[in-house]
Amino acid sequence: MLTIEKIILSGFRNLGRNEITLHDVTSLVAPNNYGKSNLLDAILFGANFIRASSEKKNSQMRSRNVIPINTQLEGAPFSYELQGIVKRDENLANFIYGYSFKWERNNSEDRGACIFEEHLRIKSDEDPKYRNYIVREEKDAAYYLASPTGRCSKKLSVGGNVLAINKLSNFDDLFYLDIVTAINQISVKFVSTMRNPNELFSTISPNNDVNSLTLQYPRTGEIGFYINSLKELDHDKYDLLHNTIMDLLPEIEDFKPVKVILKHTEGQEEKNLPFLIPDAFYDIQVKERYNNQYSSINNLSAGCKRLLYIFTMVIASQINNVQLVMLEELENSVHPKLLQDVLVVISQLAGDTKILLTSHSPYLVNYLDVRKIQFGLPAKCGIATFKEVKASKVSRLEKQASAEEMSLGEYVFGLMQDLENDDEYIKTYFDTRDGR
């Protein structure tokens, strides 16, 4: 099992160097147009690059819509680093893995679109200090650690569209294959809270066999199908989801997943048709407090449907060992009075899966420890940067907020609006050790 504790990236759209420490629930907070969505896109892009085929990597390195065109970032490579922990039997190992590639270039002899740097460092009970396991400083060759007592000097031939970590996953006798495999299987998911909720639940089934139910991570429109699967295949997780909805939304007295049969094929003559209408779809039936019967979930409010969708996707992420789930503008789906409870529920349902939220509202800041929030600072030269409040300054900010008779969230959110040209104030309150 692998856990991501920190992500460091740069060179994507208007993003400079950003270092995001991940807690159980972490939030990126900033007004609109401060780069929150770009940062989520970069995190997903970088994780997908690790798992991608060489052909897909080639395509990603030529993605015109994400190549930096900011004058301060032009020519900057995309760099991506993960820091975390891997469980190895009963022991834990810390790892740092990262890579860098050049974006495609049109007006240079160096055409770019190639990986040129990669590194893997590990420390464990046997190696209390970080030790090099992969070193790569050129396009076509990397060096790796071949034996526990050796040096990181075994040459590995790689191309500009191949990561050494991918190639080493085929080395069955590698003594740290478990860590290499875990990194190759890193999974980051984005859950859209803005999608039309009417598209989420009613899923056509390809057949009537209950064994076709699966707990694999669902596509967005398969939530009705997934909750049916959960009830049949994992009663404990289903009960957890069911009880969560009952506790959080008292206007709902009950809900139950159902399979709706669309047609009967018994006795019909088999025909060689180019397309067959599926026999069934999966729905959620809901009993609301003031209704005299169950009705389809599509009759519920958009907010209630989104919450059930979000909770289901978080449970699916935990079941499928997804390391990080990202939710954009959660407050748009949740009444402010419910937001604190929703944050607690998401944390409980996620288990070891980390949650990264974005918000442009002070409400969320009120309900999270300020140490778990990355604030978007005013863009300097158009470069987006997110920083933590210095731990030594938290108590001062709390006192200042109290003196103004404001919540900490309201105070810090307001403070951010006044920092446009005050670098000294930013350095006082925010951790800018790696530069603004």
N, C-alpha and C positions, 0 to 999 in steps of 0.2 A: 504494500500500500504506500502510495506517494502523497505527500502533502506539500502544497506550495505555500511558502511563507512570504516571499517577496518577488516582485517583478520589476525589472529595470529595462527601460526601452528608450529608443530615440530614433529620429530620422523617418517619421511617418507623418505625412501631410504637414501640419504646422506644429508638431510636437518636438520640443527639445528633449533633454534628458529628464525622464520622469522615473522616480523610484517609489513604488507603491507597496507598502507593507500590508499584508493581508491578515486580518483578524477573523473571528467567526463571522462577523458582519462588518464590512468596511463601506464607507460612503465617500463618493466624490461629490463635493458640494461647490456650486458656483452658479452665478447668473447665466442666462442663456448666452450662447456664442462664446463660451470660454474654453471649449475643447473637450467637454466631457464625452460626447459621442465619439470623437476622434480617438480618445484614449481607449475606450471600450473596443472600437474597431481594431486598433493596433494590437491590443492584448489577444483578441481572437485571431487576427491575422498571423501573429507570431507563433501561437500555439498550433494553428493549422499547418503552418509551414513545416514544422517538425514532422508531422504525420504524413505530409503530402508526398505523392510520387515525384520522381524527377521531372516529369513533364509538367505537373502542376506547379512545382517549384519554379520552373522556367517561366510559367505564366505569371506567377505572383511577383517575380522580380521585374516584370514588365507591366505591372498594373499602373496605368497612366493616372488613374483617379486618386491614387494615394502617394505617388512620388512627390517629395517636398518641392514646392516651387517658391517658398519663402526665400527672400534674398539672403537671409542669414543662414539658411539651411541648404541652399542649393549645393548639390554634390555630396551631401552628407549620406553615409550609408545607413541602412536599417540595422540597428543593433538590438538584440533581445537576450535577456538573461533571466533565468529562473533560479531561485534559491529555495531550498526546502529540506524535507526529511523523507527518507525511505525506510520503511520497516522491513528488516531482514530477519525472518524467523522471530526471535525474541529480542533482537537488538535493533538499534536505530543508527542510521548513517546520515550525516548531513551532506548535501551536495550543492554545488554551484555549476550550472550548465548554461552556456550561452553561445551565440553565433552572431556573425555580421555578414551582410552581403551588400554588394554594390547594386544600385538600381541601374536599369538600362539607360544608356546615354546615346544621344544621336550625333552630337557635335564634338566627338573626341576620338582619338585613336583607340583609347580604352573603351570598348563598347559596353562595359559593365555587365550587369545581369549575371553575377557570379558570386559564390560564397568564397570569402577569403580569410575568415577567422572563425575559430571554434575552440571551445575549452570545456573541460569537465574536471572539476576538483571535488574530492571526497575526503571527509574525515569520519572516523569511526572509533570504536573502542580500541581497535588495533592501531589506528593512525590518529592520535589525538589532535594532530595538526593537519590542515588541508594539504593534500598531495595531488599532483597532476596525474590525471588518468587519460586525458586527451589534450593535445596541444596542436593547434593548426594556425599557421601564420602565412599561408599561401593558398593559391587556388586549387592546385592539383594533388597536394600531399598533406597528410596529417601524421602525427605520431601518437602512439597509445601505449599504455602500460600493459605488458603481456604477462607479467608474473608478479606475485605479491612482493617479492624481494628485489625486483629489478627496477629499472628506471623507465620513464616515459619516453622511450626512444625507438620503439618498433614502428617502422614506416608502414603507412597505409595509403595506398593509391586511391584517390577520390577525384571526381570531376567537379567542375564549378557549380553543378546543380545537384550535388549529393552531399549530405551531411555524414560525417564520420560516425555519428551516433547511430544513423540508420544502417550503415554497412556493418558495424560491429554487432548489431542484433542478430546477424547470421552466424556468429562465431560461438558455436555450442559449448566450447570448452573454456570460454572467457570466465575468469573467476569472479567478475562483477557483472555477469550477464543479467542478473536480476535487476540491477539498477539501470542498466542500459535499456532493458525491456520496459521498465516502468516509465522512463523518460520518453521513449518512443510512443507510449500509449497515453501520454498526457491529454486530457480532455477538458476543454473550456466550452461552455455553452452560453448563448445569449437568449434570454427569454423576453420576448417583446410584450410589454404591458399595454401597448397602444393598438394592437391588432383588433380588428372588429370581432367582438366576442361571439357573434353569431356563426363565425367560421370555425369555432374551436371543438365542438362536441360531437356532432352527428357524423359518424364515420361509416362508410360503406364497408362491409366485410366481403373478402374474396370468396369465402365459403362458409358453411354452417358448422364446421368442426370446432368444438370448444377448444381443442388442442392447438388451434391456430393462435390462441391468445398468447401474448408474450409480454414480458416486463422489460424488454429492450427499450432504450430511450426513444420516446415517441416523437413523431413529427407533430408540428403545431396543431393540425386539424384532427388529431387522433385522441383527444382527451377522453371522450366518451368510451372509446375502445379501451384505453389504458386503464380507466377506473374499473371497467368490467374485468379486465385482466387482473387487476390488483385484488379484487374481491375473490376471484377464483384461485389465484396462485399465491397470494401472500395476505392471509387474513389479518395478521397483526398490523401490517402497514395500512391496509384498508380501514381497519378499525381506528387507527390513529388519524387518518384523514377524515373519516366520518365524524369522529368525536370532536376534532378541531373545528369543523364547520358548524356543528351543533353548538359548541361553546361560543364561537365568535359571532355567529349570525343568528340570534335568537328568533328572528322572524321565520327561519326555516325549521320546521318540526322534524323533517326527515328527508333523506334522499336515497335513492337506490338505482344502481345501474341496471339497465335492461337491454335485452337483445330483441329487436323488432324485425319480424319476418316480413319480407316484402312480397314473396310469391311462393307458390307451391309447385314443385316440379314433378311430384310423384305421378306416374302414369303418363307423363308427356313424352312424346316421341323425341329422341335425341336428334339434334340437327347440327350440321357443321356450319355454325354461325361465326362470322368474323368477330363479333363482340357479344358477350353475354352480360345481361344485367345481373349484378350480384343479388344474392338471395336475402340479405339481411343488413341492417345497420345497428350500431350501438348508440344508445341514448342514456341520459340520466333523467329519471323521474323525481320530481321534487314536490313535497307537501309543505306549502306555506301555511302559516298559523291561521290566517283568516279565510283560507280556501276550503271547500268541502271535499276536495279530491286531489289526487296527484296530477301534475301536468309536466310537460317537457321543460327541461332546464332552459330552453330558449325563451321561455316566458319570464325568467328572472331578470332583475336589473343587470345592466352592463357591469356595474361594480362587483356584484356578487359572483357573476360568471368569471370575471377576471381573477378574483381571489381564489376560486376553486381551481382555475387553470394554473395560477402561480404555485399554489400549494402542491398540486399534482406534479408539476414539472420539477419542483424542488425534491419531492420524494423520489421521482424517477432518477434524478441526478445522484442522489445518495445510493440508490440501489445499483446504479451502473458505474459507480466509482468515478464520477465526474469531479474533478478537483476544484473547479471554479464555475459558479453560475453568476451571470451578470444581469441585473434588472435595471432598466432605464426609467427614471421618473416614476418611481413607485407611488408617490403621493397622488398621481393622477388617477389611480385606481382605487384609492382608499380615502374614506372620510377622515378628516384630521383627528377625530376622537378615537378612531380605530387604529391609527397608525402605530402607536406604541405596542399594542397587543399584536398587531400583524408582524412587527419586527421580532418580537419574542417568539412567535409561532414559527416564523421562517427559520430562525436560528435553531430551534428544537427539531424541526423536520429535517434540516440539512445534515445533521450528524457531523461527519468529518469534512463534508463539502463546504468550501468557503463561499461566501456571498459578497458580491461587490455591487453596490447600489449607486445610482447617480441621482442627484436632486438639485433643483434650483429654489427650494423652499426652506425657510427657517424651521418649519415644523419638525422635519426629520432630525435636524441638529439638536433639538430639544431632547430627543429620546435616545440618542447615542452618546456614548462616552466620547468627548472631544478628541481623545487620543486615537480613536478609530476613524477619524475623518481626515480626508485629504482635501484641502481648500484650493480652489482655482484662483491663482493670483492674477492681477491685471496683466494682460499680454504686453510684453515689452518687445518691440519690433515685430509684433504679430506672432510671437512664439508662445505656445500654451504650456503652462507649468503648474503642477499641483504639488502642494507642500503640506506637511504636518505642522501643527502648532508646537513650539518647543515645550517639552514637558515642564521645564522650569517656569514657564509663563502661564500655565493653565490657571493656577490659583489667582494670579493677578487679574486675568481676564474675568474670572468668576466674580471677583470683588468689584471690578469696574461695571460689570453687567448689573450686579445687585444695586450699586449706587445709582444707576440710571433707571432702576426699577424695570429691568428688562430680563428676559430669559437669556441664558448664555448663547443659545442659537440665534436669537434675534440680534444680540449685540455683535457677535462675530460676523454674522451675515451683513449687518450694516457696516461694520468696520471694513469689510472687503471692498465696499463701494467707494471708500475714501482713500484707497491706497495707490491710485493710479500713478501718481508722481512722487511717492514717498518711499524711496528705497530704504531709507534708514529705519522707518517704521516696520517695513517688511522684514528686514534683517533682525529687528528686535524680537518679533513675535513668531516668525516662521523659520523652520530649519532649512537654511539655504547654503549649507556647507559645500554642496556641489555646484553652486552658482545658480543664479536666478534664470 
